């Protein structure tokens, strides 16, 4: 929590108005052996994070992911959650959701948002289920770790929250459900550690289980209205928890 607090505090520092021309290039340094293997030669432009100031809702939250996020936003818009997840006094919530989205599309979607708006102070990533069964677990977790490292290094002070991969009743690209469930748990475990190592946090979904059919639509992949409400509650509570360390005014 102290690491998270220091990262959030860094966001409140005012942006230097007279920076030298062109942001410095940051060479991505990986401390984990697998990160080193996957991120050799990677570099990016260091982007200063804007100040949150004292304005209510100045903390920008970006929730990014595939169809789970797409349908969650749809449900939020027609429910008491609202697209701001009842966090309006604490933050402004933005959504970037693409149906069928794969992990390869994360950074392009993220940079598209940054160029159109501004870097978020907090990014919630829910992505990866669609990749399971289409690529090896090792390649998925290596890319996930590499992209998390990239965001952490290039946008210093940004908080990354990992939303755990969800179980499914039907996996379209796998014949062995037990094997892919094991892969899902392995990816969650590895990415959790990577996010925490870089000062982020985890939003878990203990109330969503494949053996509760009421949580899913008939396709066994997407969440039902009930399932979406459970997912949205997890996002809301997880964000409230991390926003509470932003400052005294954000605590409830």
N, C-alpha and C positions, 0 to 999 in steps of 0.2 A: 504493500500500500504506500510505503514511503517513496518507492521508485515512481509509482503512478502519480503521486502528489507532485513530485519534482518535475515530471514531464508536463503535467497540467499547468504548473506555475510558470514554466518556460513559455507557454503560449501567451501569457498575459504581459510579457515584456513588449514594449512598443517596437514597431518595425523601424529599422535604421533608414532614414530618409535619404542619406547621402552615401549610399553604398557605392563601391567602385563599379565601373561598367562591367556588366556580365557577371552572373553568379559564379562562384568558384565551383570547380569540378570536384566532387567527392568520390574518392575511390572506396568502393564498398568493401569493408573488412569483415570477414566472417570468423567467429570464434569457434563455432562447432565444426568438426571435421567434414561432415556431410554438407554443411553450408559452404565451406571452402571449396569443395569439389564442384558444387553447382554454380558458384558465383564468381569464379575466377575471371578476371578481366572486366567485370561489370563496373560501370561508373554512371554517375548521374549528376544533375545540376542541383546544388543545394538551394532549397527554396525557403526563405524566412517565413515563419508562421505569423499571421496577423494577430494583433492584440484583441482580446475579447472585450476589453473595456468594462464598463459597469452596466451596460444596457441589458435589460432582460431579454433572454432568447438569443444573446450574442454568440453562444456556444453553438457551432455548426456540427451537426451529426449527419453522417452519411451512412445509410444502410444499403449495402450492395450485394446482389446475388441473382440467382436464377428464378425459376417459376415459383418456388416457395416464397420468395420475397415479393414477387409480382402479385400473387394471389393474396398474400398477407396484407399488402397495401390496399388492394381492392376491398378486402374485408374491413380493414381499419377505417376506410373512407365512409362506410355505411354503418359503422357501429359506434358505440360510445367511446372507443379508443380514439377515433379520429386519426388522421395521418400524422398528427404531431404526438400521438401516443399519450396525450394528456400531460405532455412535458413542456407545453408552450412557455411557461414562466421560467423554465430552466434552460431550454435549448430550442433551436430550430432544426427540425428533422427533414432531411432530404432523402429521396429514394432513387436508386438506380437499379432497375430490375429488368432482366432480359430472359424471356422464356427459352429454355434449352441451353442456357449459357454454360460454357465450359471454362475451366480454370484459365486457359490461354487468353480468354477475353477479359480477365480482371483488370490488368494494367491499362489496356486501351480504354476500357470503360471508365476507369478511375481518372485517367488523364483528360478524357473528354469532359468529365464533370469539372475538374480543376480549371481547365481552360475556359469553360463557360461560366463558372461561378468563382470560386476561390477554394483553396485547400480546406477541407473540413478539419475541425479540431479533434473529432473522434470519428473513426470509420469502423463500422460493424460489417464483417465479412461473413456471408453465408453462401458457401460455394464448395463444390466438390462431388456431390452425390452423382451428378450426371457423368462424371469422369470415371467413377468406379465401374469396372467391367470393360471399359474401353482402353484402359492403359494400366500399367503396373502400379501397385501401391507405392513402390519405391519412387517411381518417376513423379507421381502426384505429390507425395510428401516433400520431395526435393524441390519441386517447383514452387509449392506453397511456401516453403521455408525461404527460398530465394526471393520471392516476391514480397514477403513480409519484411525481410531484411532490406530490400530495395526501398520500400515505403518508409521504413523506420529511419534509414540513413538519409534519404533525400528530403524528407519532411520531418526534420527534428522537432520533437515536442508533440507530434501527432500521436494520439492514443489509438492503438489497434485493438479492437475487441473481436475475438473469434466466437462465432455462433456455431456450436457443435453440429456436425453433420447428423441428419435425422435418419432413423430407421425407415424402411419401407416394407410394405407387404408384398410388393412385386418389384423385382429388379429387372429392367428390360434387357440388360446386356450380360446377364449372369444366369447360369443354370443351377448353380450351387448357392443357395441362399445363406447357409451357414458360413461358407467361405467368404462371401462378400460382406456379411455382417462383421466378421472378424477383421476384414480389411478396413471397414468403416471405423471400427473402434481403434485400430492401429493408427489411422490417419488422424483421428481426433486426438489421440494421446500425443502423437508427435507434434502436431501443429499447436496444440495447447502449450507444450513446453517451449516451442519457438516463440510464440506470442508473449508468454510470460517472461522469457529471457530478454525480450526487447521492451519490457516495461508496460505491456498491455494487460488484457484481462480476458476472461472467458464467460460466455453466456451459455449455460447448459439448459437442456430441455428434458428433465427427468420425467415429466408427465406425458411425454410422447413415446409410445411403445407400439411395436408392430402387432402385438397380440391384443390390441384394443381396436377392433375394426371401426368403431364409431368415430375414431380420430381421422379416418381416411375416406377419400372418395372411392367410388366403385373401382377406379383404375388401380388402387392400391399404392399409388405414387404420391398424388397430391393430397393435401389436407382438406378435411371437411370444414364446414363452418365452425363446428366445435373444436376441431384440431387447430384451425387458424386462430381461434380465440386463445387457446393454450399457448400457441407460439407467440402471439402478440403480447400476452401477459408476461412471458419470459423476457421478451425484448424490453418491454416497459420497465420491469423490475430490475433487470440487469443494467439498463441505462441510468435509472434513478440511483442505483448503488454507486456507479462510477461518477455521476455528476455530483453526488453529495460531497465528494472530496474537492470539488472545484473551489469552494469557498463557503464562508458562513452563510451567505445569502442564498446558496443553493440547497442548503440542508433543510430537511423537514422532519 
